[in-house]
Each structure stands twice: as structure tokens, then as C-alpha cells.
Amino acid sequence: MKELKLTPQQIKANQKSDLIADLVATSTVIDEIWRYHPENPNKMDIVKEYNVLKKIQKNIELELEGLED
């Protein structure tokens, strides 16, 4: 298989694209963590949210079991 050669400009563009993707991912995590941060005046109760997610998980598992023949 022939090796693809990138120009310095293409390498730089790929690096920039990767960094932007990393920045977006980091911002998403920061936003999610802020929802539960102690300094957030509208913070969510993490224990309550955890329990809600566990119920959702169980319901999905039960639905999947119901689809198995």
C-alpha cells in the first residue's frame, strides 16, 4: 500500500483540527462538571442524578431483555 505524504500545511491543518476537537471535548466535560460543582448556585444533586441514571440503565436493560428471543 502506498504511503500518503502530507505537506507541512496539511500536517498543520490536521494538528489544528485535532486541537479544536480536544478543545470542544474539554469544554463539554467542563460544562458537565459545572452542573455539579459546589460553587454553582444552581448545582444538581449528584446522588439524585446518579440514582436517576441507574433507573434509566435498568429500564434499558429490561427492554433489551424483552427483545431477546
All heavy atoms as a GROMACS GRO file, in nm:
protein
  565
    1MET      N    1   0.084  -0.118   0.000
    1MET     CA    2   0.000   0.000   0.000
    1MET      C    3   0.088   0.125   0.000
    1MET      O    4   0.188   0.132   0.071
    1MET     CB    5  -0.092  -0.002   0.122
    1MET     CG    6  -0.194   0.104   0.124
    1MET     SD    7  -0.309   0.072   0.260
    1MET     CE    8  -0.442   0.168   0.210
    2LYS      N    9   0.050   0.221  -0.078
    2LYS     CA   10   0.129   0.343  -0.092
    2LYS      C   11   0.109   0.434   0.028
    2LYS      O   12  -0.002   0.455   0.075
    2LYS     CB   13   0.086   0.414  -0.220
    2LYS     CG   14   0.179   0.525  -0.262
    2LYS     CD   15   0.139   0.578  -0.397
    2LYS     CE   16   0.241   0.680  -0.443
    2LYS     NZ   17   0.210   0.734  -0.574
    3GLU      N   18   0.219   0.486   0.080
    3GLU     CA   19   0.215   0.576   0.195
    3GLU      C   20   0.173   0.715   0.150
    3GLU      O   21   0.221   0.767   0.049
    3GLU     CB   22   0.352   0.583   0.262
    3GLU     CG   23   0.351   0.663   0.389
    3GLU     CD   24   0.487   0.663   0.457
    3GLU    OE1   25   0.553   0.559   0.456
    3GLU    OE2   26   0.526   0.769   0.508
    4LEU      N   27   0.080   0.774   0.226
    4LEU     CA   28   0.032   0.908   0.194
    4LEU      C   29   0.128   1.011   0.252
    4LEU      O   30   0.160   1.007   0.370
    4LEU     CB   31  -0.108   0.928   0.253
    4LEU     CG   32  -0.173   1.062   0.230
    4LEU    CD1   33  -0.198   1.085   0.082
    4LEU    CD2   34  -0.306   1.069   0.304
    5LYS      N   35   0.176   1.100   0.169
    5LYS     CA   36   0.266   1.206   0.214
    5LYS      C   37   0.187   1.334   0.231
    5LYS      O   38   0.117   1.378   0.141
    5LYS     CB   39   0.377   1.228   0.111
    5LYS     CG   40   0.460   1.105   0.085
    5LYS     CD   41   0.599   1.124   0.134
    5LYS     CE   42   0.678   0.998   0.104
    5LYS     NZ   43   0.811   1.004   0.144
    6LEU      N   44   0.198   1.390   0.349
    6LEU     CA   45   0.129   1.516   0.378
    6LEU      C   46   0.226   1.632   0.367
    6LEU      O   47   0.342   1.622   0.404
    6LEU     CB   48   0.069   1.513   0.520
    6LEU     CG   49  -0.036   1.406   0.547
    6LEU    CD1   50  -0.078   1.412   0.693
    6LEU    CD2   51  -0.156   1.422   0.456
    7THR      N   52   0.174   1.742   0.319
    7THR     CA   53   0.254   1.863   0.313
    7THR      C   54   0.260   1.924   0.453
    7THR      O   55   0.175   1.893   0.538
    7THR     CB   56   0.192   1.966   0.216
    7THR    OG1   57   0.066   2.009   0.270
    7THR    CG2   58   0.173   1.907   0.077
    8PRO      N   59   0.357   2.010   0.479
    8PRO     CA   60   0.361   2.077   0.609
    8PRO      C   61   0.230   2.152   0.640
    8PRO      O   62   0.185   2.154   0.753
    8PRO     CB   63   0.479   2.173   0.596
    8PRO     CG   64   0.569   2.108   0.497
    8PRO     CD   65   0.476   2.041   0.399
    9GLN      N   66   0.170   2.208   0.536
    9GLN     CA   67   0.044   2.280   0.555
    9GLN      C   68  -0.068   2.183   0.596
    9GLN      O   69  -0.150   2.214   0.683
    9GLN     CB   70   0.006   2.353   0.426
    9GLN     CG   71  -0.116   2.442   0.441
    9GLN     CD   72  -0.146   2.518   0.313
    9GLN    OE1   73  -0.086   2.495   0.209
    9GLN    NE2   74  -0.241   2.610   0.322
   10GLN      N   75  -0.071   2.064   0.536
   10GLN     CA   76  -0.171   1.964   0.572
   10GLN      C   77  -0.150   1.913   0.714
   10GLN      O   78  -0.246   1.891   0.787
   10GLN     CB   79  -0.168   1.848   0.472
   10GLN     CG   80  -0.220   1.882   0.335
   10GLN     CD   81  -0.195   1.771   0.235
   10GLN    OE1   82  -0.088   1.711   0.232
   10GLN    NE2   83  -0.296   1.745   0.151
   11ILE      N   84  -0.024   1.894   0.750
   11ILE     CA   85   0.008   1.849   0.887
   11ILE      C   86  -0.040   1.953   0.988
   11ILE      O   87  -0.102   1.920   1.089
   11ILE     CB   88   0.159   1.822   0.901
   11ILE    CG1   89   0.199   1.700   0.817
   11ILE    CG2   90   0.198   1.803   1.047
   11ILE    CD1   91   0.347   1.678   0.804
   12LYS      N   92  -0.011   2.080   0.958
   12LYS     CA   93  -0.053   2.188   1.048
   12LYS      C   94  -0.206   2.195   1.056
   12LYS      O   95  -0.263   2.212   1.164
   12LYS     CB   96   0.003   2.322   0.999
   12LYS     CG   97  -0.019   2.436   1.094
   12LYS     CD   98   0.053   2.562   1.045
   12LYS     CE   99   0.036   2.676   1.141
   12LYS     NZ  100   0.106   2.795   1.100
   13ALA      N  101  -0.274   2.177   0.943
   13ALA     CA  102  -0.421   2.179   0.942
   13ALA      C  103  -0.477   2.063   1.023
   13ALA      O  104  -0.575   2.079   1.098
   13ALA     CB  105  -0.473   2.174   0.798
   14ASN      N  106  -0.415   1.946   1.014
   14ASN     CA  107  -0.458   1.830   1.093
   14ASN      C  108  -0.437   1.855   1.241
   14ASN      O  109  -0.523   1.820   1.323
   14ASN     CB  110  -0.384   1.704   1.050
   14ASN     CG  111  -0.432   1.649   0.917
   14ASN    OD1  112  -0.535   1.691   0.866
   14ASN    ND2  113  -0.356   1.556   0.862
   15GLN      N  114  -0.323   1.913   1.276
   15GLN     CA  115  -0.295   1.944   1.417
   15GLN      C  116  -0.399   2.043   1.470
   15GLN      O  117  -0.449   2.028   1.581
   15GLN     CB  118  -0.154   2.001   1.432
   15GLN     CG  119  -0.045   1.899   1.414
   15GLN     CD  120   0.094   1.962   1.416
   15GLN    OE1  121   0.113   2.077   1.372
   15GLN    NE2  122   0.191   1.886   1.463
   16LYS      N  123  -0.430   2.144   1.389
   16LYS     CA  124  -0.529   2.244   1.430
   16LYS      C  125  -0.665   2.178   1.450
   16LYS      O  126  -0.735   2.204   1.548
   16LYS     CB  127  -0.538   2.356   1.326
   16LYS     CG  128  -0.630   2.468   1.366
   16LYS     CD  129  -0.628   2.582   1.264
   16LYS     CE  130  -0.722   2.694   1.306
   16LYS     NZ  131  -0.721   2.803   1.209
   17SER      N  132  -0.703   2.092   1.359
   17SER     CA  133  -0.831   2.022   1.368
   17SER      C  134  -0.836   1.935   1.494
   17SER      O  135  -0.937   1.932   1.566
   17SER     CB  136  -0.851   1.935   1.244
   17SER     OG  137  -0.970   1.864   1.251
   18ASP      N  138  -0.727   1.864   1.522
   18ASP     CA  139  -0.719   1.781   1.643
   18ASP      C  140  -0.730   1.865   1.769
   18ASP      O  141  -0.799   1.828   1.865
   18ASP     CB  142  -0.589   1.700   1.646
   18ASP     CG  143  -0.585   1.589   1.542
   18ASP    OD1  144  -0.692   1.554   1.486
   18ASP    OD2  145  -0.474   1.538   1.516
   19LEU      N  146  -0.661   1.980   1.770
   19LEU     CA  147  -0.666   2.068   1.887
   19LEU      C  148  -0.805   2.127   1.908
   19LEU      O  149  -0.853   2.138   2.022
   19LEU     CB  150  -0.562   2.179   1.874
   19LEU     CG  151  -0.417   2.134   1.893
   19LEU    CD1  152  -0.322   2.247   1.854
   19LEU    CD2  153  -0.392   2.089   2.035
   20ILE      N  154  -0.872   2.161   1.801
   20ILE     CA  155  -1.009   2.213   1.812
   20ILE      C  156  -1.102   2.105   1.867
   20ILE      O  157  -1.184   2.131   1.954
   20ILE     CB  158  -1.059   2.268   1.677
   20ILE    CG1  159  -0.984   2.397   1.644
   20ILE    CG2  160  -1.209   2.292   1.679
   20ILE    CD1  161  -1.006   2.449   1.503
   21ALA      N  162  -1.086   1.982   1.818
   21ALA     CA  163  -1.167   1.871   1.870
   21ALA      C  164  -1.139   1.849   2.018
   21ALA      O  165  -1.233   1.825   2.097
   21ALA     CB  166  -1.137   1.743   1.790
   22ASP      N  167  -1.013   1.857   2.059
   22ASP     CA  168  -0.977   1.844   2.201
   22ASP      C  169  -1.040   1.956   2.284
   22ASP      O  170  -1.088   1.933   2.395
   22ASP     CB  171  -0.826   1.844   2.220
   22ASP     CG  172  -0.758   1.718   2.168
   22ASP    OD1  173  -0.829   1.618   2.142
   22ASP    OD2  174  -0.634   1.720   2.155
   23LEU      N  175  -1.038   2.077   2.230
   23LEU     CA  176  -1.095   2.192   2.300
   23LEU      C  177  -1.246   2.174   2.318
   23LEU      O  178  -1.300   2.200   2.426
   23LEU     CB  179  -1.064   2.320   2.223
   23LEU     CG  180  -1.112   2.450   2.286
   23LEU    CD1  181  -1.051   2.470   2.425
   23LEU    CD2  182  -1.077   2.567   2.197
   24VAL      N  183  -1.314   2.129   2.215
   24VAL     CA  184  -1.458   2.106   2.223
   24VAL      C  185  -1.487   1.997   2.327
   24VAL      O  186  -1.577   2.012   2.410
   24VAL     CB  187  -1.516   2.069   2.085
   24VAL    CG1  188  -1.660   2.018   2.097
   24VAL    CG2  189  -1.510   2.188   1.991
   25ALA      N  190  -1.411   1.889   2.324
   25ALA     CA  191  -1.431   1.780   2.420
   25ALA      C  192  -1.407   1.828   2.563
   25ALA      O  193  -1.486   1.797   2.654
   25ALA     CB  194  -1.339   1.663   2.388
   26THR      N  195  -1.303   1.906   2.583
   26THR     CA  196  -1.272   1.959   2.716
   26THR      C  197  -1.382   2.053   2.763
   26THR      O  198  -1.426   2.046   2.879
   26THR     CB  199  -1.136   2.033   2.714
   26THR    OG1  200  -1.035   1.941   2.672
   26THR    CG2  201  -1.100   2.087   2.850
   27SER      N  202  -1.431   2.138   2.675
   27SER     CA  203  -1.539   2.230   2.710
   27SER      C  204  -1.666   2.154   2.749
   27SER      O  205  -1.736   2.193   2.842
   27SER     CB  206  -1.569   2.325   2.594
   27SER     OG  207  -1.458   2.409   2.572
   28THR      N  208  -1.693   2.046   2.678
   28THR     CA  209  -1.810   1.964   2.709
   28THR      C  210  -1.799   1.905   2.849
   28THR      O  211  -1.895   1.907   2.927
   28THR     CB  212  -1.827   1.852   2.604
   28THR    OG1  213  -1.843   1.912   2.476
   28THR    CG2  214  -1.946   1.764   2.635
   29VAL      N  215  -1.682   1.853   2.883
   29VAL     CA  216  -1.661   1.796   3.017
   29VAL      C  217  -1.671   1.904   3.123
   29VAL      O  218  -1.735   1.884   3.228
   29VAL     CB  219  -1.525   1.722   3.025
   29VAL    CG1  220  -1.495   1.678   3.168
   29VAL    CG2  221  -1.524   1.602   2.931
   30ILE      N  222  -1.613   2.020   3.098
   30ILE     CA  223  -1.620   2.132   3.194
   30ILE      C  224  -1.766   2.171   3.218
   30ILE      O  225  -1.808   2.189   3.333
   30ILE     CB  226  -1.538   2.253   3.145
   30ILE    CG1  227  -1.389   2.224   3.157
   30ILE    CG2  228  -1.575   2.380   3.222
   30ILE    CD1  229  -1.300   2.327   3.090
   31ASP      N  230  -1.844   2.181   3.111
   31ASP     CA  231  -1.986   2.215   3.125
   31ASP      C  232  -2.060   2.110   3.208
   31ASP      O  233  -2.143   2.144   3.292
   31ASP     CB  234  -2.053   2.228   2.988
   31ASP     CG  235  -2.009   2.352   2.912
   31ASP    OD1  236  -1.948   2.442   2.973
   31ASP    OD2  237  -2.035   2.357   2.790
   32GLU      N  238  -2.030   1.984   3.184
   32GLU     CA  239  -2.097   1.877   3.258
   32GLU      C  240  -2.057   1.880   3.406
   32GLU      O  241  -2.142   1.868   3.494
   32GLU     CB  242  -2.062   1.741   3.196
   32GLU     CG  243  -2.136   1.625   3.256
   32GLU     CD  244  -2.287   1.630   3.236
   32GLU    OE1  245  -2.335   1.693   3.140
   32GLU    OE2  246  -2.359   1.571   3.319
   33ILE      N  247  -1.930   1.899   3.433
   33ILE     CA  248  -1.884   1.904   3.573
   33ILE      C  249  -1.943   2.025   3.644
   33ILE      O  250  -1.980   2.017   3.762
   33ILE     CB  251  -1.730   1.904   3.579
   33ILE    CG1  252  -1.678   1.765   3.538
   33ILE    CG2  253  -1.679   1.941   3.718
   33ILE    CD1  254  -1.529   1.756   3.525
   34TRP      N  255  -1.956   2.136   3.575
   34TRP     CA  256  -2.011   2.257   3.636
   34TRP      C  257  -2.152   2.234   3.688
   34TRP      O  258  -2.193   2.292   3.788
   34TRP     CB  259  -2.007   2.375   3.539
   34TRP     CG  260  -2.068   2.499   3.599
   34TRP    CD1  261  -2.185   2.559   3.561
   34TRP    CD2  262  -2.018   2.576   3.708
   34TRP    NE1  263  -2.210   2.669   3.639
   34TRP    CE2  264  -2.107   2.682   3.731
   34TRP    CE3  265  -1.904   2.568   3.788
   34TRP    CZ2  266  -2.089   2.777   3.830
   34TRP    CZ3  267  -1.885   2.662   3.887
   34TRP    CH2  268  -1.976   2.765   3.907
   35ARG      N  269  -2.226   2.146   3.622
   35ARG     CA  270  -2.362   2.117   3.666
   35ARG      C  271  -2.366   2.070   3.811
   35ARG      O  272  -2.466   2.086   3.880
   35ARG     CB  273  -2.426   2.010   3.577
   35ARG     CG  274  -2.448   2.056   3.436
   35ARG     CD  275  -2.500   1.946   3.347
   35ARG     NE  276  -2.628   1.897   3.399
   35ARG     CZ  277  -2.683   1.781   3.368
   35ARG    NH1  278  -2.621   1.701   3.283
   35ARG    NH2  279  -2.798   1.745   3.417
   36TYR      N  280  -2.255   2.012   3.859
   36TYR     CA  281  -2.250   1.955   3.995
   36TYR      C  282  -2.150   2.027   4.086
   36TYR      O  283  -2.133   1.989   4.201
   36TYR     CB  284  -2.212   1.806   3.987
   36TYR     CG  285  -2.300   1.731   3.891
   36TYR    CD1  286  -2.260   1.704   3.760
   36TYR    CD2  287  -2.427   1.689   3.931
   36TYR    CE1  288  -2.343   1.636   3.673
   36TYR    CE2  289  -2.510   1.621   3.843
   36TYR     CZ  290  -2.468   1.595   3.715
   36TYR     OH  291  -2.550   1.530   3.628
   37HIS      N  292  -2.086   2.128   4.037
   37HIS     CA  293  -1.981   2.199   4.111
   37HIS      C  294  -2.040   2.270   4.234
   37HIS      O  295  -2.144   2.333   4.226
   37HIS     CB  296  -1.913   2.302   4.019
   37HIS     CG  297  -1.784   2.353   4.073
   37HIS    ND1  298  -1.777   2.445   4.174
   37HIS    CD2  299  -1.657   2.323   4.039
   37HIS    CE1  300  -1.650   2.472   4.201
   37HIS    NE2  301  -1.576   2.398   4.119
   38PRO      N  302  -1.970   2.260   4.348
   38PRO     CA  303  -2.021   2.324   4.471
   38PRO      C  304  -2.042   2.474   4.460
   38PRO      O  305  -2.128   2.530   4.528
   38PRO     CB  306  -1.913   2.293   4.575
   38PRO     CG  307  -1.837   2.177   4.521
   38PRO     CD  308  -1.848   2.185   4.372
   39GLU      N  309  -1.967   2.542   4.375
   39GLU     CA  310  -1.982   2.688   4.360
   39GLU      C  311  -2.093   2.728   4.263
   39GLU      O  312  -2.123   2.846   4.249
   39GLU     CB  313  -1.849   2.749   4.317
   39GLU     CG  314  -1.743   2.739   4.426
   39GLU     CD  315  -1.610   2.797   4.383
   39GLU    OE1  316  -1.604   2.868   4.280
   39GLU    OE2  317  -1.510   2.771   4.452
   40ASN      N  318  -2.153   2.630   4.196
   40ASN     CA  319  -2.263   2.658   4.104
   40ASN      C  320  -2.390   2.679   4.187
   40ASN      O  321  -2.436   2.587   4.254
   40ASN     CB  322  -2.282   2.542   4.007
   40ASN     CG  323  -2.395   2.564   3.909
   40ASN    OD1  324  -2.470   2.658   3.920
   40ASN    ND2  325  -2.406   2.473   3.814
   41PRO      N  326  -2.448   2.798   4.184
   41PRO     CA  327  -2.568   2.824   4.264
   41PRO      C  328  -2.687   2.738   4.222
   41PRO      O  329  -2.779   2.717   4.300
   41PRO     CB  330  -2.596   2.973   4.242
   41PRO     CG  331  -2.524   3.009   4.117
   41PRO     CD  332  -2.408   2.914   4.104
   42ASN      N  333  -2.684   2.686   4.102
   42ASN     CA  334  -2.793   2.600   4.054
   42ASN      C  335  -2.749   2.455   4.038
   42ASN      O  336  -2.801   2.383   3.953
   42ASN     CB  337  -2.844   2.653   3.919
   42ASN     CG  338  -2.895   2.795   3.929
   42ASN    OD1  339  -2.971   2.827   4.019
   42ASN    ND2  340  -2.851   2.879   3.838
   43LYS      N  341  -2.652   2.416   4.121
   43LYS     CA  342  -2.594   2.282   4.107
   43LYS      C  343  -2.700   2.174   4.125
   43LYS      O  344  -2.799   2.191   4.196
   43LYS     CB  345  -2.479   2.260   4.204
   43LYS     CG  346  -2.521   2.250   4.349
   43LYS     CD  347  -2.398   2.228   4.437
   43LYS     CE  348  -2.435   2.235   4.582
   43LYS     NZ  349  -2.426   2.368   4.638
   44MET      N  350  -2.675   2.063   4.058
   44MET     CA  351  -2.764   1.949   4.067
   44MET      C  352  -2.714   1.856   4.177
   44MET      O  353  -2.595   1.852   4.207
   44MET     CB  354  -2.770   1.876   3.934
   44MET     CG  355  -2.820   1.964   3.820
   44MET     SD  356  -2.824   1.880   3.664
   44MET     CE  357  -2.976   1.790   3.683
   45ASP      N  358  -2.806   1.782   4.234
   45ASP     CA  359  -2.773   1.682   4.338
   45ASP      C  360  -2.715   1.560   4.268
   45ASP      O  361  -2.787   1.486   4.200
   45ASP     CB  362  -2.898   1.647   4.417
   45ASP     CG  363  -2.872   1.548   4.528
   45ASP    OD1  364  -2.768   1.480   4.526
   45ASP    OD2  365  -2.958   1.538   4.618
   46ILE      N  366  -2.588   1.537   4.285
   46ILE     CA  367  -2.520   1.430   4.212
   46ILE      C  368  -2.571   1.293   4.252
   46ILE      O  369  -2.582   1.203   4.170
   46ILE     CB  370  -2.366   1.441   4.226
   46ILE    CG1  371  -2.298   1.355   4.121
   46ILE    CG2  372  -2.321   1.406   4.366
   46ILE    CD1  373  -2.154   1.387   4.098
   47VAL      N  374  -2.606   1.275   4.378
   47VAL     CA  375  -2.658   1.145   4.424
   47VAL      C  376  -2.793   1.119   4.358
   47VAL      O  377  -2.820   1.009   4.308
   47VAL     CB  378  -2.668   1.141   4.578
   47VAL    CG1  379  -2.736   1.014   4.625
   47VAL    CG2  380  -2.531   1.156   4.641
   48LYS      N  381  -2.877   1.220   4.354
   48LYS     CA  382  -3.008   1.207   4.290
   48LYS      C  383  -2.992   1.175   4.142
   48LYS      O  384  -3.059   1.086   4.088
   48LYS     CB  385  -3.088   1.335   4.309
   48LYS     CG  386  -3.227   1.331   4.251
   48LYS     CD  387  -3.301   1.462   4.276
   48LYS     CE  388  -3.436   1.461   4.207
   48LYS     NZ  389  -3.506   1.588   4.222
   49GLU      N  390  -2.905   1.248   4.075
   49GLU     CA  391  -2.883   1.226   3.932
   49GLU      C  392  -2.827   1.086   3.906
   49GLU      O  393  -2.864   1.020   3.810
   49GLU     CB  394  -2.788   1.332   3.875
   49GLU     CG  395  -2.849   1.470   3.869
   49GLU     CD  396  -2.973   1.476   3.781
   49GLU    OE1  397  -2.971   1.423   3.669
   49GLU    OE2  398  -3.072   1.535   3.826
   50TYR      N  399  -2.738   1.041   3.994
   50TYR     CA  400  -2.682   0.906   3.981
   50TYR      C  401  -2.793   0.803   3.990
   50TYR      O  402  -2.800   0.710   3.909
   50TYR     CB  403  -2.578   0.883   4.091
   50TYR     CG  404  -2.521   0.743   4.092
   50TYR    CD1  405  -2.417   0.707   4.007
   50TYR    CD2  406  -2.572   0.646   4.178
   50TYR    CE1  407  -2.366   0.580   4.008
   50TYR    CE2  408  -2.522   0.518   4.179
   50TYR     CZ  409  -2.418   0.485   4.094
   50TYR     OH  410  -2.369   0.357   4.094
   51ASN      N  411  -2.881   0.820   4.086
   51ASN     CA  412  -2.991   0.725   4.104
   51ASN      C  413  -3.086   0.726   3.984
   51ASN      O  414  -3.136   0.621   3.943
   51ASN     CB  415  -3.065   0.752   4.234
   51ASN     CG  416  -2.982   0.717   4.356
   51ASN    OD1  417  -2.898   0.627   4.351
   51ASN    ND2  418  -3.002   0.788   4.464
   52VAL      N  419  -3.111   0.843   3.928
   52VAL     CA  420  -3.195   0.852   3.808
   52VAL      C  421  -3.130   0.775   3.693
   52VAL      O  422  -3.196   0.699   3.622
   52VAL     CB  423  -3.220   1.000   3.770
   52VAL    CG1  424  -3.278   1.012   3.630
   52VAL    CG2  425  -3.308   1.069   3.872
   53LEU      N  426  -2.999   0.794   3.675
   53LEU     CA  427  -2.929   0.724   3.568
   53LEU      C  428  -2.929   0.573   3.589
   53LEU      O  429  -2.940   0.496   3.493
   53LEU     CB  430  -2.786   0.776   3.554
   53LEU     CG  431  -2.774   0.916   3.494
   53LEU    CD1  432  -2.631   0.968   3.505
   53LEU    CD2  433  -2.819   0.917   3.349
   54LYS      N  434  -2.917   0.528   3.714
   54LYS     CA  435  -2.921   0.385   3.743
   54LYS      C  436  -3.058   0.327   3.706
   54LYS      O  437  -3.067   0.216   3.652
   54LYS     CB  438  -2.890   0.357   3.890
   54LYS     CG  439  -2.746   0.384   3.930
   54LYS     CD  440  -2.646   0.296   3.856
   54LYS     CE  441  -2.644   0.157   3.912
   54LYS     NZ  442  -2.545   0.069   3.848
   55LYS      N  443  -3.166   0.402   3.733
   55LYS     CA  444  -3.301   0.357   3.697
   55LYS      C  445  -3.314   0.350   3.545
   55LYS      O  446  -3.372   0.253   3.491
   55LYS     CB  447  -3.406   0.451   3.755
   55LYS     CG  448  -3.426   0.435   3.904
   55LYS     CD  449  -3.532   0.532   3.955
   55LYS     CE  450  -3.538   0.526   4.107
   55LYS     NZ  451  -3.634   0.624   4.161
   56ILE      N  452  -3.264   0.451   3.476
   56ILE     CA  453  -3.269   0.451   3.330
   56ILE      C  454  -3.192   0.331   3.276
   56ILE      O  455  -3.238   0.261   3.184
   56ILE     CB  456  -3.214   0.584   3.273
   56ILE    CG1  457  -3.309   0.699   3.307
   56ILE    CG2  458  -3.191   0.574   3.123
   56ILE    CD1  459  -3.253   0.836   3.278
   57GLN      N  460  -3.075   0.306   3.332
   57GLN     CA  461  -2.992   0.193   3.290
   57GLN      C  462  -3.070   0.062   3.306
   57GLN      O  463  -3.072  -0.022   3.216
   57GLN     CB  464  -2.863   0.189   3.370
   57GLN     CG  465  -2.772   0.072   3.335
   57GLN     CD  466  -2.650   0.065   3.427
   57GLN    OE1  467  -2.657   0.104   3.543
   57GLN    NE2  468  -2.540   0.016   3.375
   58LYS      N  469  -3.133   0.043   3.422
   58LYS     CA  470  -3.208  -0.079   3.450
   58LYS      C  471  -3.324  -0.094   3.352
   58LYS      O  472  -3.350  -0.204   3.301
   58LYS     CB  473  -3.258  -0.078   3.595
   58LYS     CG  474  -3.326  -0.205   3.635
   58LYS     CD  475  -3.229  -0.322   3.631
   58LYS     CE  476  -3.295  -0.449   3.680
   58LYS     NZ  477  -3.214  -0.567   3.654
   59ASN      N  478  -3.395   0.016   3.323
   59ASN     CA  479  -3.506   0.010   3.228
   59ASN      C  480  -3.459  -0.029   3.088
   59ASN      O  481  -3.525  -0.106   3.018
   59ASN     CB  482  -3.581   0.143   3.224
   59ASN     CG  483  -3.661   0.168   3.350
   59ASN    OD1  484  -3.696   0.076   3.423
   59ASN    ND2  485  -3.689   0.294   3.378
   60ILE      N  486  -3.345   0.024   3.048
   60ILE     CA  487  -3.289  -0.012   2.916
   60ILE      C  488  -3.252  -0.160   2.914
   60ILE      O  489  -3.280  -0.230   2.816
   60ILE     CB  490  -3.168   0.078   2.882
   60ILE    CG1  491  -3.214   0.222   2.860
   60ILE    CG2  492  -3.095   0.025   2.758
   60ILE    CD1  493  -3.100   0.322   2.851
   61GLU      N  494  -3.189  -0.206   3.020
   61GLU     CA  495  -3.152  -0.348   3.028
   61GLU      C  496  -3.276  -0.438   3.020
   61GLU      O  497  -3.276  -0.540   2.950
   61GLU     CB  498  -3.074  -0.376   3.156
   61GLU     CG  499  -2.935  -0.316   3.156
   61GLU     CD  500  -2.866  -0.322   3.292
   61GLU    OE1  501  -2.933  -0.353   3.393
   61GLU    OE2  502  -2.744  -0.294   3.297
   62LEU      N  503  -3.382  -0.399   3.091
   62LEU     CA  504  -3.506  -0.477   3.088
   62LEU      C  505  -3.568  -0.476   2.948
   62LEU      O  506  -3.618  -0.578   2.900
   62LEU     CB  507  -3.606  -0.424   3.191
   62LEU     CG  508  -3.570  -0.448   3.337
   62LEU    CD1  509  -3.666  -0.372   3.429
   62LEU    CD2  510  -3.571  -0.597   3.369
   63GLU      N  511  -3.564  -0.361   2.883
   63GLU     CA  512  -3.617  -0.351   2.747
   63GLU      C  513  -3.536  -0.438   2.652
   63GLU      O  514  -3.592  -0.506   2.565
   63GLU     CB  515  -3.617  -0.205   2.701
   63GLU     CG  516  -3.694  -0.182   2.574
   63GLU     CD  517  -3.711  -0.036   2.539
   63GLU    OE1  518  -3.692   0.052   2.626
   63GLU    OE2  519  -3.745  -0.008   2.423
   64LEU      N  520  -3.404  -0.439   2.668
   64LEU     CA  521  -3.320  -0.524   2.584
   64LEU      C  522  -3.351  -0.671   2.608
   64LEU      O  523  -3.356  -0.750   2.513
   64LEU     CB  524  -3.172  -0.496   2.613
   64LEU     CG  525  -3.112  -0.374   2.547
   64LEU    CD1  526  -2.973  -0.346   2.602
   64LEU    CD2  527  -3.109  -0.390   2.396
   65GLU      N  528  -3.371  -0.710   2.732
   65GLU     CA  529  -3.405  -0.850   2.764
   65GLU      C  530  -3.537  -0.887   2.697
   65GLU      O  531  -3.553  -1.000   2.650
   65GLU     CB  532  -3.415  -0.868   2.915
   65GLU     CG  533  -3.283  -0.871   2.986
   65GLU     CD  534  -3.297  -0.880   3.137
   65GLU    OE1  535  -3.408  -0.910   3.186
   65GLU    OE2  536  -3.197  -0.854   3.207
   66GLY      N  537  -3.631  -0.793   2.693
   66GLY     CA  538  -3.760  -0.820   2.631
   66GLY      C  539  -3.752  -0.838   2.481
   66GLY      O  540  -3.840  -0.898   2.419
   67LEU      N  541  -3.646  -0.787   2.420
   67LEU     CA  542  -3.629  -0.801   2.275
   67LEU      C  543  -3.560  -0.930   2.236
   67LEU      O  544  -3.558  -0.968   2.120
   67LEU     CB  545  -3.549  -0.682   2.221
   67LEU     CG  546  -3.617  -0.546   2.230
   67LEU    CD1  547  -3.520  -0.437   2.186
   67LEU    CD2  548  -3.744  -0.543   2.148
   68GLU      N  549  -3.501  -0.997   2.334
   68GLU     CA  550  -3.430  -1.122   2.304
   68GLU      C  551  -3.531  -1.235   2.289
   68GLU      O  552  -3.626  -1.248   2.366
   68GLU     CB  553  -3.330  -1.155   2.416
   68GLU     CG  554  -3.217  -1.055   2.423
   68GLU     CD  555  -3.122  -1.081   2.537
   68GLU    OE1  556  -3.140  -1.180   2.611
   68GLU    OE2  557  -3.028  -1.001   2.554
   69ASP      N  558  -3.510  -1.317   2.187
   69ASP     CA  559  -3.600  -1.431   2.162
   69ASP      C  560  -3.530  -1.560   2.192
   69ASP      O  561  -3.420  -1.584   2.173
   69ASP     CB  562  -3.649  -1.431   2.017
   69ASP     CG  563  -3.742  -1.311   1.991
   69ASP    OD1  564  -3.820  -1.278   2.080
   69ASP    OD2  565  -3.733  -1.257   1.880
   0.00000   0.00000   0.00000
